């Protein structure tokens, strides 16, 4: 038969998740800062 394995639940997983979410949010904010520059550059260079 199949063996049953017991996995432990650790409290620090929420800290790791929160840190990952923070890094992801900061990365998205950095991309949003480049959005106006991108549209102006497209107009300047004449590309779509």
C-alpha distance matrix in Angstrom:
0.0 3.8 6.5 9.3 12.6 15.9 18.9 22.4 25.2 28.4 31.9 33.4 31.4 34.1 36.7 35.2 35.0 38.6 39.8 38.3 39.9 43.2 43.2 42.4 45.2 47.7 46.9 47.5 50.7 51.9 51.4 53.4 56.2 56.6 56.7 60.5 61.3 59.3 61.3 64.6 63.8 63.0 66.4 68.2 66.7 66.9 63.3 60.8
3.8 0.0 3.8 6.4 9.4 12.9 15.5 19.2 21.9 25.1 28.5 29.9 27.8 30.5 33.1 31.5 31.3 34.9 36.1 34.5 36.1 39.4 39.5 38.6 41.5 43.9 43.1 43.8 47.1 48.2 47.7 49.7 52.6 53.0 53.2 57.0 57.7 55.8 57.9 61.1 60.3 59.6 63.0 64.7 63.3 63.6 60.1 57.6
6.5 3.8 0.0 3.8 6.4 9.8 12.8 16.2 19.2 22.3 25.9 27.2 25.5 28.4 30.8 29.4 29.5 33.1 34.2 32.9 34.7 37.9 38.0 37.5 40.3 42.6 42.0 43.0 46.0 47.2 47.0 49.0 51.7 52.3 52.7 56.5 57.1 55.5 57.7 60.8 60.0 59.6 63.0 64.6 63.3 63.8 60.3 57.9
9.3 6.4 3.8 0.0 3.8 6.6 9.8 13.2 16.0 19.3 22.7 24.4 22.7 25.4 28.0 26.9 26.9 30.3 31.7 30.6 32.2 35.4 35.7 35.3 37.9 40.4 40.1 40.9 43.8 45.1 45.1 47.0 49.6 50.5 50.9 54.6 55.4 53.9 56.0 59.2 58.6 58.2 61.6 63.2 62.1 62.6 59.2 56.8
12.6 9.4 6.4 3.8 0.0 3.7 6.4 9.9 12.9 16.0 19.5 21.0 19.4 22.3 24.7 23.6 23.9 27.3 28.5 27.6 29.4 32.3 32.7 32.5 35.2 37.4 37.2 38.3 41.1 42.3 42.5 44.5 47.0 47.9 48.5 52.1 52.9 51.6 53.8 56.8 56.2 56.0 59.4 60.9 59.9 60.6 57.3 55.0
15.9 12.9 9.8 6.6 3.7 0.0 3.8 6.6 9.7 12.9 16.3 18.1 16.9 19.6 22.1 21.4 21.8 25.0 26.4 25.9 27.6 30.4 31.0 31.1 33.5 35.8 35.9 37.0 39.6 41.0 41.4 43.2 45.6 46.8 47.5 51.1 51.9 50.8 53.1 56.0 55.6 55.6 58.9 60.4 59.5 60.3 57.1 54.8
18.9 15.5 12.8 9.8 6.4 3.8 0.0 3.8 6.6 9.6 13.1 14.6 13.2 16.1 18.5 17.6 18.1 21.3 22.6 22.1 23.9 26.7 27.3 27.5 29.9 32.1 32.3 33.4 36.0 37.3 37.9 39.7 42.0 43.3 44.0 47.6 48.4 47.4 49.7 52.6 52.2 52.3 55.6 57.0 56.2 57.2 54.0 51.8
22.4 19.2 16.2 13.2 9.9 6.6 3.8 0.0 3.8 6.3 9.9 11.7 11.0 13.8 16.0 15.7 16.6 19.4 20.7 20.9 22.6 25.0 26.0 26.5 28.7 30.7 31.3 32.6 34.9 36.3 37.2 38.9 41.1 42.6 43.5 46.9 47.8 47.1 49.4 52.2 51.9 52.2 55.4 56.7 56.2 57.3 54.3 52.1
25.2 21.9 19.2 16.0 12.9 9.7 6.6 3.8 0.0 3.8 6.8 9.0 8.2 10.4 12.9 13.2 13.7 16.2 18.0 18.3 19.7 22.1 23.4 23.9 25.8 27.9 28.8 29.9 32.0 33.7 34.7 36.1 38.3 40.0 40.8 44.2 45.2 44.7 46.9 49.6 49.5 49.9 53.0 54.4 54.1 55.1 52.2 50.0
28.4 25.1 22.3 19.3 16.0 12.9 9.6 6.3 3.8 0.0 3.8 5.6 5.9 8.4 10.1 10.6 11.9 14.1 15.4 16.4 18.0 19.9 21.2 22.3 24.1 25.9 27.0 28.4 30.2 31.8 33.1 34.6 36.5 38.3 39.4 42.7 43.6 43.3 45.7 48.2 48.1 48.8 51.8 53.0 52.8 54.1 51.3 49.3
31.9 28.5 25.9 22.7 19.5 16.3 13.1 9.9 6.8 3.8 0.0 3.8 5.4 6.1 7.6 9.5 10.6 11.8 13.6 15.2 16.4 17.8 19.7 21.0 22.2 24.0 25.6 26.9 28.3 30.1 31.7 32.9 34.6 36.8 37.9 40.9 42.0 42.0 44.3 46.7 46.8 47.6 50.5 51.7 51.8 53.1 50.5 48.5
33.4 29.9 27.2 24.4 21.0 18.1 14.6 11.7 9.0 5.6 3.8 0.0 3.8 5.3 5.0 6.4 8.6 9.8 10.6 12.5 14.2 15.3 16.8 18.5 20.0 21.3 22.8 24.5 25.9 27.3 29.1 30.5 32.1 34.1 35.5 38.6 39.4 39.4 41.9 44.1 44.1 45.1 48.0 49.1 49.0 50.5 48.0 46.2
31.4 27.8 25.5 22.7 19.4 16.9 13.2 11.0 8.2 5.9 5.4 3.8 0.0 3.8 5.4 5.0 6.1 8.6 9.8 10.5 12.2 14.2 15.4 16.4 18.2 20.0 21.1 22.6 24.4 25.9 27.2 28.7 30.6 32.4 33.5 36.8 37.7 37.4 39.8 42.3 42.2 42.9 45.9 47.1 46.9 48.3 45.6 43.6
34.1 30.5 28.4 25.4 22.3 19.6 16.1 13.8 10.4 8.4 6.1 5.3 3.8 0.0 3.8 5.4 4.9 6.0 8.5 9.7 10.3 12.1 14.2 15.1 16.2 18.3 19.8 20.9 22.4 24.3 25.8 26.8 28.7 30.9 31.9 34.9 36.1 36.0 38.2 40.7 40.9 41.7 44.5 45.8 45.9 47.2 44.6 42.6
36.7 33.1 30.8 28.0 24.7 22.1 18.5 16.0 12.9 10.1 7.6 5.0 5.4 3.8 0.0 3.8 5.4 5.1 6.1 8.6 9.8 10.5 12.4 14.2 15.3 16.6 18.4 20.0 21.1 22.7 24.6 25.9 27.3 29.5 30.9 33.8 34.8 35.0 37.4 39.5 39.7 40.8 43.6 44.6 44.8 46.3 43.9 42.2
35.2 31.5 29.4 26.9 23.6 21.4 17.6 15.7 13.2 10.6 9.5 6.4 5.0 5.4 3.8 0.0 3.8 5.5 5.1 6.2 8.6 9.9 10.7 12.3 14.2 15.5 16.6 18.5 20.1 21.3 22.9 24.6 26.2 28.0 29.4 32.6 33.2 33.1 35.7 38.0 37.8 38.8 41.8 42.8 42.7 44.2 41.7 40.0
35.0 31.3 29.5 26.9 23.9 21.8 18.1 16.6 13.7 11.9 10.6 8.6 6.1 4.9 5.4 3.8 0.0 3.8 5.4 5.1 6.1 8.6 10.0 10.5 12.2 14.3 15.4 16.5 18.4 20.1 21.3 22.7 24.7 26.5 27.5 30.7 31.7 31.5 33.8 36.3 36.4 37.1 40.0 41.3 41.2 42.5 39.9 37.9
38.6 34.9 33.1 30.3 27.3 25.0 21.3 19.4 16.2 14.1 11.8 9.8 8.6 6.0 5.1 5.5 3.8 0.0 3.8 5.4 5.1 6.1 8.7 9.8 10.5 12.3 14.2 15.3 16.5 18.5 20.2 21.1 22.8 25.1 26.2 29.2 30.3 30.5 32.7 35.0 35.3 36.3 39.0 40.2 40.5 41.9 39.5 37.6
39.8 36.1 34.2 31.7 28.5 26.4 22.6 20.7 18.0 15.4 13.6 10.6 9.8 8.5 6.1 5.1 5.4 3.8 0.0 3.8 5.5 5.1 6.3 8.6 9.9 10.7 12.4 14.4 15.5 16.7 18.7 20.2 21.5 23.6 25.1 28.1 28.8 29.0 31.6 33.7 33.7 34.9 37.7 38.6 38.8 40.5 38.2 36.6
38.3 34.5 32.9 30.6 27.6 25.9 22.1 20.9 18.3 16.4 15.2 12.5 10.5 9.7 8.6 6.2 5.1 5.4 3.8 0.0 3.8 5.4 5.2 6.1 8.6 10.0 10.6 12.4 14.4 15.5 16.8 18.6 20.3 22.0 23.3 26.6 27.2 27.0 29.6 31.9 31.8 32.7 35.7 36.7 36.6 38.1 35.6 33.9
39.9 36.1 34.7 32.2 29.4 27.6 23.9 22.6 19.7 18.0 16.4 14.2 12.2 10.3 9.8 8.6 6.1 5.1 5.5 3.8 0.0 3.8 5.5 5.1 6.1 8.6 9.8 10.6 12.3 14.3 15.5 16.6 18.6 20.6 21.5 24.7 25.8 25.7 27.9 30.3 30.6 31.4 34.2 35.5 35.7 36.9 34.5 32.6
43.2 39.4 37.9 35.4 32.3 30.4 26.7 25.0 22.1 19.9 17.8 15.3 14.2 12.1 10.5 9.9 8.6 6.1 5.1 5.4 3.8 0.0 3.8 5.4 5.2 6.2 8.6 10.0 10.6 12.4 14.5 15.4 16.8 19.2 20.6 23.4 24.4 24.8 27.1 29.2 29.5 30.7 33.4 34.4 34.9 36.4 34.3 32.6
43.2 39.5 38.0 35.7 32.7 31.0 27.3 26.0 23.4 21.2 19.7 16.8 15.4 14.2 12.4 10.7 10.0 8.7 6.3 5.2 5.5 3.8 0.0 3.8 5.5 5.2 6.2 8.7 10.0 10.7 12.6 14.4 15.6 17.4 19.2 22.2 22.7 22.8 25.6 27.5 27.5 28.7 31.6 32.4 32.5 34.3 32.0 30.6
42.4 38.6 37.5 35.3 32.5 31.1 27.5 26.5 23.9 22.3 21.0 18.5 16.4 15.1 14.2 12.3 10.5 9.8 8.6 6.1 5.1 5.4 3.8 0.0 3.8 5.5 5.1 6.3 8.7 10.0 10.8 12.6 14.6 16.1 17.2 20.5 21.3 21.0 23.5 25.9 25.9 26.7 29.6 30.8 30.8 32.2 29.8 28.0
45.2 41.5 40.3 37.9 35.2 33.5 29.9 28.7 25.8 24.1 22.2 20.0 18.2 16.2 15.3 14.2 12.2 10.5 9.9 8.6 6.1 5.2 5.5 3.8 0.0 3.8 5.4 5.1 6.3 8.7 10.0 10.6 12.6 14.9 15.7 18.7 20.0 20.1 22.3 24.5 25.1 26.0 28.6 29.9 30.4 31.7 29.6 27.8
47.7 43.9 42.6 40.4 37.4 35.8 32.1 30.7 27.9 25.9 24.0 21.3 20.0 18.3 16.6 15.5 14.3 12.3 10.7 10.0 8.6 6.2 5.2 5.5 3.8 0.0 3.8 5.4 5.1 6.3 8.8 9.9 10.8 13.1 14.8 17.5 18.3 18.9 21.4 23.2 23.5 25.0 27.5 28.4 29.0 30.7 28.8 27.5
46.9 43.1 42.0 40.1 37.2 35.9 32.3 31.3 28.8 27.0 25.6 22.8 21.1 19.8 18.4 16.6 15.4 14.2 12.4 10.6 9.8 8.6 6.2 5.1 5.4 3.8 0.0 3.8 5.4 5.1 6.5 8.8 10.1 11.4 13.2 16.3 16.7 16.7 19.4 21.5 21.3 22.6 25.4 26.3 26.4 28.1 26.0 24.7
47.5 43.8 43.0 40.9 38.3 37.0 33.4 32.6 29.9 28.4 26.9 24.5 22.6 20.9 20.0 18.5 16.5 15.3 14.4 12.4 10.6 10.0 8.7 6.3 5.1 5.4 3.8 0.0 3.8 5.4 5.1 6.3 8.8 10.3 11.0 14.3 15.4 15.2 17.4 19.8 20.1 21.0 23.6 25.0 25.3 26.6 24.4 22.7
50.7 47.1 46.0 43.8 41.1 39.6 36.0 34.9 32.0 30.2 28.3 25.9 24.4 22.4 21.1 20.1 18.4 16.5 15.5 14.4 12.3 10.6 10.0 8.7 6.3 5.1 5.4 3.8 0.0 3.8 5.4 5.0 6.4 9.1 10.2 12.7 14.0 14.7 16.8 18.7 19.5 20.8 23.1 24.2 25.1 26.6 24.9 23.5
51.9 48.2 47.2 45.1 42.3 41.0 37.3 36.3 33.7 31.8 30.1 27.3 25.9 24.3 22.7 21.3 20.1 18.5 16.7 15.5 14.3 12.4 10.7 10.0 8.7 6.3 5.1 5.4 3.8 0.0 3.8 5.4 5.2 7.0 9.3 11.9 12.1 12.9 15.6 17.1 17.3 19.1 21.6 22.2 22.9 24.7 23.1 22.2
51.4 47.7 47.0 45.1 42.5 41.4 37.9 37.2 34.7 33.1 31.7 29.1 27.2 25.8 24.6 22.9 21.3 20.2 18.7 16.8 15.5 14.5 12.6 10.8 10.0 8.8 6.5 5.1 5.4 3.8 0.0 3.8 5.4 5.4 6.8 10.1 10.5 10.3 13.0 15.1 15.2 16.3 19.0 20.0 20.4 21.9 20.0 18.8
53.4 49.7 49.0 47.0 44.5 43.2 39.7 38.9 36.1 34.6 32.9 30.5 28.7 26.8 25.9 24.6 22.7 21.1 20.2 18.6 16.6 15.4 14.4 12.6 10.6 9.9 8.8 6.3 5.0 5.4 3.8 0.0 3.8 5.4 5.3 8.1 9.8 10.2 11.9 14.0 15.0 16.1 18.2 19.6 20.6 21.8 20.3 18.8
56.2 52.6 51.7 49.6 47.0 45.6 42.0 41.1 38.3 36.5 34.6 32.1 30.6 28.7 27.3 26.2 24.7 22.8 21.5 20.3 18.6 16.8 15.6 14.6 12.6 10.8 10.1 8.8 6.4 5.2 5.4 3.8 0.0 3.8 5.7 7.1 7.9 9.6 11.7 12.8 13.8 15.7 17.6 18.3 19.7 21.4 20.3 19.5
56.6 53.0 52.3 50.5 47.9 46.8 43.3 42.6 40.0 38.3 36.8 34.1 32.4 30.9 29.5 28.0 26.5 25.1 23.6 22.0 20.6 19.2 17.4 16.1 14.9 13.1 11.4 10.3 9.1 7.0 5.4 5.4 3.8 0.0 3.8 5.8 5.3 6.2 9.0 10.2 10.5 12.3 14.6 15.3 16.2 18.0 16.8 16.3
56.7 53.2 52.7 50.9 48.5 47.5 44.0 43.5 40.8 39.4 37.9 35.5 33.5 31.9 30.9 29.4 27.5 26.2 25.1 23.3 21.5 20.6 19.2 17.2 15.7 14.8 13.2 11.0 10.2 9.3 6.8 5.3 5.7 3.8 0.0 3.9 5.5 5.2 6.6 8.9 10.0 10.9 12.9 14.5 15.6 16.6 15.3 14.1
60.5 57.0 56.5 54.6 52.1 51.1 47.6 46.9 44.2 42.7 40.9 38.6 36.8 34.9 33.8 32.6 30.7 29.2 28.1 26.6 24.7 23.4 22.2 20.5 18.7 17.5 16.3 14.3 12.7 11.9 10.1 8.1 7.1 5.8 3.9 0.0 3.8 5.4 5.4 6.4 8.6 10.1 11.1 12.5 14.4 15.5 15.1 14.4
61.3 57.7 57.1 55.4 52.9 51.9 48.4 47.8 45.2 43.6 42.0 39.4 37.7 36.1 34.8 33.2 31.7 30.3 28.8 27.2 25.8 24.4 22.7 21.3 20.0 18.3 16.7 15.4 14.0 12.1 10.5 9.8 7.9 5.3 5.5 3.8 0.0 3.8 5.6 5.2 6.1 8.6 10.1 10.4 12.1 14.0 13.7 13.8
59.3 55.8 55.5 53.9 51.6 50.8 47.4 47.1 44.7 43.3 42.0 39.4 37.4 36.0 35.0 33.1 31.5 30.5 29.0 27.0 25.7 24.8 22.8 21.0 20.1 18.9 16.7 15.2 14.7 12.9 10.3 10.2 9.6 6.2 5.2 5.4 3.8 0.0 3.8 5.5 5.1 6.2 8.8 9.8 10.5 11.9 10.8 10.5
61.3 57.9 57.7 56.0 53.8 53.1 49.7 49.4 46.9 45.7 44.3 41.9 39.8 38.2 37.4 35.7 33.8 32.7 31.6 29.6 27.9 27.1 25.6 23.5 22.3 21.4 19.4 17.4 16.8 15.6 13.0 11.9 11.7 9.0 6.6 5.4 5.6 3.8 0.0 3.8 5.4 5.1 6.5 8.7 10.1 10.5 9.8 9.1
64.6 61.1 60.8 59.2 56.8 56.0 52.6 52.2 49.6 48.2 46.7 44.1 42.3 40.7 39.5 38.0 36.3 35.0 33.7 31.9 30.3 29.2 27.5 25.9 24.5 23.2 21.5 19.8 18.7 17.1 15.1 14.0 12.8 10.2 8.9 6.4 5.2 5.5 3.8 0.0 3.8 5.4 5.2 6.2 8.7 9.8 10.5 11.1
63.8 60.3 60.0 58.6 56.2 55.6 52.2 51.9 49.5 48.1 46.8 44.1 42.2 40.9 39.7 37.8 36.4 35.3 33.7 31.8 30.6 29.5 27.5 25.9 25.1 23.5 21.3 20.1 19.5 17.3 15.2 15.0 13.8 10.5 10.0 8.6 6.1 5.1 5.4 3.8 0.0 3.8 5.4 4.9 6.0 8.2 8.6 10.0
63.0 59.6 59.6 58.2 56.0 55.6 52.3 52.2 49.9 48.8 47.6 45.1 42.9 41.7 40.8 38.8 37.1 36.3 34.9 32.7 31.4 30.7 28.7 26.7 26.0 25.0 22.6 21.0 20.8 19.1 16.3 16.1 15.7 12.3 10.9 10.1 8.6 6.2 5.1 5.4 3.8 0.0 3.8 5.5 5.3 5.8 5.2 6.2
66.4 63.0 63.0 61.6 59.4 58.9 55.6 55.4 53.0 51.8 50.5 48.0 45.9 44.5 43.6 41.8 40.0 39.0 37.7 35.7 34.2 33.4 31.6 29.6 28.6 27.5 25.4 23.6 23.1 21.6 19.0 18.2 17.6 14.6 12.9 11.1 10.1 8.8 6.5 5.2 5.4 3.8 0.0 3.8 5.6 5.1 6.8 8.1
68.2 64.7 64.6 63.2 60.9 60.4 57.0 56.7 54.4 53.0 51.7 49.1 47.1 45.8 44.6 42.8 41.3 40.2 38.6 36.7 35.5 34.4 32.4 30.8 29.9 28.4 26.3 25.0 24.2 22.2 20.0 19.6 18.3 15.3 14.5 12.5 10.4 9.8 8.7 6.2 4.9 5.5 3.8 0.0 3.8 5.6 8.1 10.6
66.7 63.3 63.3 62.1 59.9 59.5 56.2 56.2 54.1 52.8 51.8 49.0 46.9 45.9 44.8 42.7 41.2 40.5 38.8 36.6 35.7 34.9 32.5 30.8 30.4 29.0 26.4 25.3 25.1 22.9 20.4 20.6 19.7 16.2 15.6 14.4 12.1 10.5 10.1 8.7 6.0 5.3 5.6 3.8 0.0 3.8 5.6 9.0
66.9 63.6 63.8 62.6 60.6 60.3 57.2 57.3 55.1 54.1 53.1 50.5 48.3 47.2 46.3 44.2 42.5 41.9 40.5 38.1 36.9 36.4 34.3 32.2 31.7 30.7 28.1 26.6 26.6 24.7 21.9 21.8 21.4 18.0 16.6 15.5 14.0 11.9 10.5 9.8 8.2 5.8 5.1 5.6 3.8 0.0 3.8 6.9
63.3 60.1 60.3 59.2 57.3 57.1 54.0 54.3 52.2 51.3 50.5 48.0 45.6 44.6 43.9 41.7 39.9 39.5 38.2 35.6 34.5 34.3 32.0 29.8 29.6 28.8 26.0 24.4 24.9 23.1 20.0 20.3 20.3 16.8 15.3 15.1 13.7 10.8 9.8 10.5 8.6 5.2 6.8 8.1 5.6 3.8 0.0 3.8
60.8 57.6 57.9 56.8 55.0 54.8 51.8 52.1 50.0 49.3 48.5 46.2 43.6 42.6 42.2 40.0 37.9 37.6 36.6 33.9 32.6 32.6 30.6 28.0 27.8 27.5 24.7 22.7 23.5 22.2 18.8 18.8 19.5 16.3 14.1 14.4 13.8 10.5 9.1 11.1 10.0 6.2 8.1 10.6 9.0 6.9 3.8 0.0
